[in-house]
């Protein structure tokens, strides 16, 4: 069932992002607007476009979100593999996508401070180093971040 839905979601996301989908949507709106005088701009005439666009938007949200979730997970797995395979990479970055926004912001700030210090040749230690922040966010008994949700 999941593979079937994933296939539909991927195909739908591709088709909805295609230029022809936009042109067909514009054409449908023009046809609808052109029929306004024929239906005396009635409430039913207005309801047709309102209902159609609402239902399509509602369904598209779920299909696109599913595709983005899979794409995001695949990208994270690829980045984690790069971090694991590069000799000088800090493997503590693997899994940080599971941390809170605040924890990620602190790590990002520490990285930016580190880059500035290296570029200026400054040897002063920042308030919190990247390693300290990564260590604080990981469970010492496990190789995965402490915040990883259990599925």
N, C-alpha and C positions, 0 to 999 in steps of 0.2 A: 504494500500500500504506500509506504513512504517513498520508494523508488518511483512508483507511478506518479505520485503527487509532485515529486521533485522534477520529473520529466515534464509534466504539464507546466509547472511553475517556470522552469528554465525556458521552455519554448514560448510561453506567454510573455515573459519578460523580454525576450528577444523580439517578438513580434510587436509588442507595445512600444518598444524603443525604435522601431524601424520608421524611417521617414514616410513610408506609405501609410502607416497607421495614423500619423498626424494628418496627412492629406485626406484620408477617408473620414476622419473625425470632422475636419473642416467642411468637407462635402456634405456630411450628414447634417451638420448645423445649418448650412446654406439651404439644403432641401427643406429642412424643418422650418426655417425662417421664410422661405418662399411659399410654403403652404399656409402661412398665417392668414392671408386674405381669404383663402379658400374656406378655412374653418372659422372665419370671423374672429380670429385671435381669442378663441374661447378658452375657458379654464381647462378643458380636456386637452386642447392643443398644447397649452403650457405644461400640463401635467406629463405629457409624453416625454418631453426633453428633460424635465426635472427628474422623473423617475428613472429614465434610461441612464442619464449621467450619474445619478446617485448609486444605482446598483452596480454599474460598471466600475466606478471609482472604489466602492466598497470591496468588490472582489479583487480588483487590481492591487489594492494595498496588501492583501494577504499573499498574493502570488509574488509580488515584488519583494516583500519582506523575506519570504522563504528563500528566494534566490540570493538576496544580499546576505542572509545568515550563512548560507553554504559558502558563498564566495569569501566572506570574512573568515570563516573557520579554515578554509583552504589556504588563504593567505597567511594566517597565523601559523598553521602547520609548516608552511614553506619557510617562513621567517625563523621559526624555532629550529628547523633543520639547518639553516644557514648559521645561526648562532652556535649550534652544537658542533658544526663541522669546522668553523674558522678557529684557528689556534688561539688568537689573541682576543676573541670575543668573550664577553662576560656572560656566561650561561645563566646567571641569575635573572637575566631579562626574559628567559623562557617562561611564558605563562603570566606575564604582568598584566595581560588584558583582563584578568580576573580580579584585579585589585580595584579599589574604589577610585573615583575620579580624583579625590584629594591626594591619595598615595601616588597616583601616576603623575599628578601635577608637581609634587615634591621631587620625584625622580627626574622629571623633565627639567625642573629648575636647577637641580644639582648638576645635571649633564651640561646645561648651558653655562653654569659657573665654571665647570671643569674645562670646557672648551675655551672660555675667555682666559682662564689662568694659563693654560698651555700656550695659547697664542701670544700672550703677553710675557711668557717666561716667568710668571709669578709662582713662587713655591709655597705660598701660604695655603694652609688647609682650610677649606670652606667649613661652615658650621656643621653641615651633615654631608658626608661623602656619598657618592652613588652606591658604593659597596655597603655602607652602613644602612642606607635606606632599603636596598634590596634584601639585605639580611633581616631587617626588622619586619619585612613583609612575608618572609618565608618561615615555615615551620621547620625547625632544625632537625626533626626526626624524619622528615619526608623531603624528597627531591622536588616536589611540586609546591606551588604557592599555597599558603594556608587558607586563602580565600576561595579556592577552586570549589565550585558547587559540585555536590555528589549527584550523579545521574543514575 
